[in-house]
């Protein structure tokens, strides 16, 4: 099943995508209208919502809808750094035996087709194509064998990074949390539509149509199940939490010459079987004047 959120006359609505059409969940009797509630209901709830959507004639064309982030306010956005071997090497880092982990705040993210903002204090905004995990069932101290049972859906993530601020200290928080520098969406794809652990799937990024990252999720150092097991040892992962699983090689700062994002550029993140997350780049108006 594919779930999304869209602007319905100024009100956020949830929909089930069926090909080129979207069925508003509000039209489906007895179905929760929130993406997280649907995921938290488990496979039985997802099957119920999908069956109701397929039987409904309350369909709208996908074209023309303004899509929103597929989870309105994730409780936690947990990011895995250096999770592809070639990406670690291109930055001069050793292959880790334990993942680098950092958090993003909600204000640092935008949805599909919304502008990612380059802050006025830096010209070094970088792209990072990533597979995103959305938790469907609470996880605490789960094993790798149990971990995939806690995945509610997968989506796409652009972990936009302001590189000079990222490197101002040993912690990456500041460079990863400028307002509206990252992106998440456009929809949630439930695990039954993808191979276990969403691997191996091609993952790529394009800037103005040119492919700049091209790899496979099968090359992760810490695959999906391992990421969930490691994180759940420390924190309770709750329904709606998002895990960004790291980016492959080809990021802008490591290219020769470097490729940083500037206003007017278009960035696309694509993962096979999930879709395309597209965003334009604009200057952050907060820095004007």
BAZA-399181 format. One record per residue: residue in three letters; x, y negated, z of N, C-alpha, C in turn. Coordinates in pm, whole numbers, plus 50000, padded with zeros to 5 digits. Example, Ala and Ser with C-alpha at 12.3 -4.5 7.8 and 13.67 -1.06 7.14 Angstrom:
<pts>
ala513195056950780512305045050780513205033050780;ser512855022550708513675010650714512904999750787;
</pts>
This chain:
<pts>
unk500845011950000500005000050000500874987650000;unk500374977049939501074964349932500184953449992;unk500694947250098499974936850170500664923550148;unk499874913050140500434899650129499524889850200;unk500044877850219499264866850274499254855650172;unk498114848550164497994837850064497164826450120;unk497314814950055496564803050092495194803750027;unk494174804150110492794804950062492074792050099;unk492284781750018491634768950043492074762350172;unk493374763550204493894757650326493884766950445;unk493374778950427493364788950535494214800750492;unk495024805950583495834817750551494954830150550;unk495084838050445494294850250431495214861850399;unk494774873850434495524886150406494854893350290;unk495684899050203495134906350090495874919250064;unk495184928449997495774940749948495984938949798;unk497224940549752497474939149609497254952249538;unk496414951849436496154963349348496504958949207;unk497694961949163498124957549031498184942449025;unk497464936548931497454922148913496334915348989;unk495654922749076494544917349152494834918149302;unk494174909549378494284909449523492894910349582;unk492724919549676491464921049748491624914849886;unk490884904149918490984898250051490504908050157;unk491284909950261490904919350366489664914350439;unk489434901250440488234895850504486954901350441;unk487044906050316485864911750248485644926350281;unk486554932450357486484946650386485934948650528;unk484784954350536484104955650666484914964350763;unk485084959250884485734966950989487244967950980;unk487864960150889489334960750874489964948350937;unk491064950051011491724938451071492274929150964;unk492224916250990492614906450889494064901750903;unk494864908350984496234904451006497164915450958;unk498224911650887499144921850833499764930250944;unk500144923851055500774931351163499804941251225;unk498534937151243497544946251300497324958351209;unk497364956151078497204967350985498384976950997;unk499594971451001500764980151014500764987451148;unk500404980351255500414986351388499384997451402;unk498374997351316497365007951320497855021151266;unk499055021351208499655033751162499095038551029;unk499525050450986499095055650856497585056650841;unk496875060050948495415061450938494775048050905;unk495215037350972494665024050945495025019550804;unk496265021950763496665017850628495835025050523;unk495575037950543494765045550447493335040250442;unk492835036450558491455031250565491345017950490;unk492305009050513492264996050446492434997650296;unk493365006250254493595008250112492365014050044;unk491735023850107490535029850049489425019550035;unk489255011150136488225000750130488534990650021;unk489814987250004490184977649900489924983349761;unk490254995949742490025002149611488555002849576;unk487705003949678486255005049654485584991349640;unk486314980649671485714967349673485774960749535;unk484764952649507484794944849383485134930149412;unk485544927249536485914913549574487384911149538;unk487654910849410489034909849363489314896049304;unk490534891449328490994878849273492254881249193;unk492474873549087493734875149014494914870649100;unk495984878449097497194874849171497784861849117;unk497774860348986498304848148924497544836048976;unk498274826149018497644813949067497514813049217;unk497664824349288497604823949434498924818649489;unk498834810149589500054805649657500324815149773;unk501384822949759501694833049859502444826949977;unk502224832850094502854828450218503774839450269;unk504544836650373505334847350434504404858650474;unk504764871150448503844882350472503584885350619;unk504454880650709504204880950853504244866550898;unk503154861850957503044847550985504134842651079;unk504294848951193505284844851292505934857351352;unk506974862551288507634874351345508124871451487;unk507904881051576508384879151713509894878251719;unk510564886651642512024886551634512424888251487;unk513464881051449514094883151318515544886751348;unk515854899451335517164904751371517934907751242;unk519134902651233519904903851109521174912051132;unk521464920751037522654929151041523694923150946;unk524874920250998525934914850914526924925650871;unk527604923150760528684931950712528224946550702;unk527074948650637526514962150631526754969050498;unk527504962850407527924969450284529454968450279;unk530104979450249531564980050259532234969550170;unk531794968250045532444958649955532244944350000;unk531094941450063530864927950115531804925150231;unk531994935050319532934933150429534334930150374;unk534724937850273536084936250219536254922950148;unk535204918150077535374905750002535554893750095;unk535114895250221535324884750319536544886850405;unk537344897250372538544900050448538294906450582;unk537154913150597536784919450725537004934450719;unk537374940850830537474955350833536084961650827;unk536014974350787534734981450786534334983850932;unk533184978950975532824979751116532374993751156;unk532614997251281532055009651336530835006651423;unk530514993851438529294989351507528874976551437;unk527594974951409527184963651326527304950151395;unk527594939951315527454926151360525964922851360;unk525474917551471524044914751484523854900251526;unk522924893451460522574879751499521084877851478;unk520544867051531519114864151522518874851751438;unk517714851451372517254839451305515974834751373;unk515804821551381514584815951437513554814151325;unk512294813051365511224812551265511314800151176;unk511774788951232511834776651153512904776951045;unk513764787251048514804788250945514294795050818;unk513034799650819512534807750708511394801050634;unk511314803950505510184799850420509684812250346;unk508534810850285507944821750211508324821550064;unk507714830249985508024830949842507624818149769;unk508454814449672508224802849586508294789549659;unk508564789649789508784777149863510254773149849;unk510554760449858511954756349845512794760149966;unk513974765749941515004767150043515764753850045;unk515984748550164516504734950175517994734750206;unk518744727350125520154725150152520284713350247;unk520904715250365521014704150460521954693350408;unk521674680950447522484669850399523894669450454;unk524174677650557525504677650618526434688050557;unk525994695150453526834705650394526474707850248;unk527454712150171527214716150032527454731050013;unk527504738450125527914752450117526784762050157;unk525614759750098524484768950117524674781050025;unk524664792950082524944805350009523704814250010;unk523624823349915522534833049902522994846549958;unk522044854750004522324868450045521074876950021;unk521104885649922519984894549894519954905749997;unk518784908050057518684918150162517344925550158;unk517404938150196516214946050225515754942550365;unk514464940250383513904937350515513034949050562;unk513184952350689512324962250755511334954550840;unk510064958450836509064952950928508574964351018;unk508724962451147508364972851243506844974251251;unk506374986651254504944989351266504554995151401;unk505475002451463505215008651594506385005351686;unk506065001351809507104997351904508165008151918;unk509435003651924510565012951932511485008852045;unk511755017952135512735015652242513485028552265;unk514805028052250515675039652268515235051452181;unk514965048752052514585059451962515835065251896;unk515765077651857516865084151786516755081051637;unk517835083851563517775082251419516705091251357;unk516525103051412515515112251360514105106751379;unk513905098651480512585092951508512385079351442;unk513455072851403513415058651372512465055051258;unk512445062951152511635059251036510135059551066;unk509735066651172508335066751212507895053151263;unk508845044451293508525031251348508515020151243;unk508805023751119508785014051009507355012250961;unk506874999950963505544997150910505574993950762;unk506624986950719506724982950579508134977950551;unk508384975850423509624969650376509284957150297;unk510224947850294510044935750216511414930750172;unk511474918250128512704912250076513094900150162;unk514384897550166514914886950253516084880350181;unk516144867250190517314859750143517904852950266;unk519014858350315519634853450438520534841450405;unk519894830550361520634818750322521524813850435;unk522784811150404523794808250506524544795450471;unk524664786550567525464774450550526874777950598;unk527754781150504528994788250536529964780350625;unk530094767350603531044760050687530574759450832;unk529264758450854528744758550991528794772551050;unk528624782850967528724796551015530104799251075;unk531124792951018532494795751058533054785751159;unk532194777251211532674767651311532944774251447;unk532434786151468532714793551591532674808351559;unk532934816551659532884831051637531444836051631;unk530494827951673529084831351663528514825251535;unk527634832151467527124827651337525814819851347;unk525324817851467523964812751485523714799651410;unk524614789951423524334776851365524254777451212;unk525144784851151525144785651006523994793550948;unk523304801251031522194809550985520814803851019;unk520774792051083519484787651135519104773351102;unk519754767151004519224754550955517794756650905;unk516954746550926515554747750884515444751550737;unk514564761150710514164764650573515324768450482;unk516344774950538517474779350456517364794050415;unk516474801650475516284815650439514874817950386;unk514664829450326513344832450269512964847050295;unk511644849550302511104862650337509814864750259;unk509694876550193508474879650119508814886749988;unk507904887149892506574881149897505484890149958;unk505754903249968504714912250020505344923250102;unk504494930750170504904942250250504564954950175;unk505544963650160505354976250089505494987550190;unk504454995550206504475005950309505395017450269;unk505935024650369506975034650341506575045750246;unk505285048750236504855059750149505095056750002;unk505355044049967505595040449827507075040949789;unk507945043949887509385043249864510065055949916;unk511295058649873512015070149929512295067950078;unk512535078750153512795077350297513935067650325;unk513685058350418514695048450450514935038350341;unk514055037950241514175028450128515545029250061;unk516035041450044517355043449981517365056449902;unk518075056849790518825045749731517945037649637;unk517945024649653517215015549566518165004549519;unk518035000649395518884989849345518524976849415;unk519524969249457519344956149518520184946149441;unk519584934649410520284924949326519864910849364;unk520724901249330520394887049339520744880349207;unk519944870549170520194862649050520134847849085;unk521024840149028521004825549041520854819748901;unk519754812648880519434807148748519494817948640;unk519014829848674518904840848579520144849448565;unk521274845148620522524852848609522654861948731;unk522904874748708523054884248818524374881748891;unk524264879549023525454876649104525694887449210;unk524694895149242524834906749331524124918549266;unk524724930449274524124942149211524684954549279;unk523854961149358524314972749434523134981949459;unk523244990449558522164999449596522085000249747;unk520885001449799520705002649944521305015549998;unk521615024949910522295037149953523725034849997;unk524275022949971525645019650010525735012950146;unk524645011950217524705005950350525615014050442;unk526415007050522527235013650624526335019050734;unk525355011050772524375014950874522995015350806;unk522545027050764521255028050695520095024150786;unk518905023750729517725018950799517525026050933;unk517545039250933517305046651057518355043551161;unk519615042351118520685039351212520535025251270;unk520155015651187519925002051237518865001751345;unk517745008551320516665008651418517105015351548;unk517825026551538518285033551658519225024751739;unk520175018051672521135009451741520424997751810;unk519554991051738518874979451795517944983351909;unk517244994651895516274998551997516935003252125;unk518235005952120518975009052242519074996652331;unk519044984852267519244972252338517914965152367;unk517044964852268515814956952278514624964952229;unk513454961752280512234967752229511864961152097;unk511804969051993511344964151863509824965351861;unk509154954451831507704953851841507074952251703;unk505794956051688505134954351559505234939951508;unk505654938751383505824925651322507234920351329;unk508104926451411509504922451411510134925751275;unk511074917351234511734918851104513214921651127;unk513724931351054515164934351054515664932050912;unk516604922550896517264920350768518544928750768;unk518684937450670519654948350680521024945550619;unk521314933050586522634929950533522654928750382;unk523724922950331523804919850188524994926750122;unk524884930149995526024935849923527014925149879;unk528074929549814529104920349766528544911249657;unk529294900449632528914890949528528394877749581;unk528494875649713527994863149770528824851349717;unk528244839549729528834827949665530184823849717;unk530384824349850531634819149905532844827449863;unk532624840349830533734849249795534054849249646;unk533244842449567533484842249423534604832249390;unk535214834049276536304825249233535954819549095;unk535584806849087535444797349198534174800349279;unk534054794949401532854797349482531604792349412;unk530494798849441529194794949386528264791849503;unk528024778949526527084775049629525814769549565;unk524734769949641523424766149588523224751049593;unk522684745749484522444731349472520994729049431;unk520454717249460519074714249425518784716949277;unk517634722949253517214726549118517524740749080;unk518454747149149518764761249120517594770149162;unk517504781749098516494791749129517204804649171;unk516834809849287517434822149339516364833049344;unk516714844849294515814856249299516504867949368;unk515794874049461516234886249528515314897449481;unk515894908549438515074919649389515574932749449;unk514634940749496514914954549537513954963449460;unk514514973449397513744982949316512554988349395;unk511374987849334510184993349396509504984049494;unk510144972849528509544963549624509104950649556;unk509934945449466509524933549394510614923149388;unk510204910549368511124899349352510704888049445;unk511664882849519511474871049603512164859449532;unk511394849349496511914838249416511794825249493;unk512854817349495512834804249562513674794249484;unk513244781949484514054770949430514854764749544;unk515864757049507516684750049606516374735049598;unk516234728949715515994714549721516794708749837;unk517004695549834517644688949947516654687650062;unk517154689050184516314687550303515994672650323;unk514724668750313514394654450324514664648750462;unk514874657450563515164652250697516464644350700;unk517354646950605518634640250603518614627450518;unk517494624550454517414612750368517434599950453;unk518134590150405518164577250473518934577650602;
</pts>
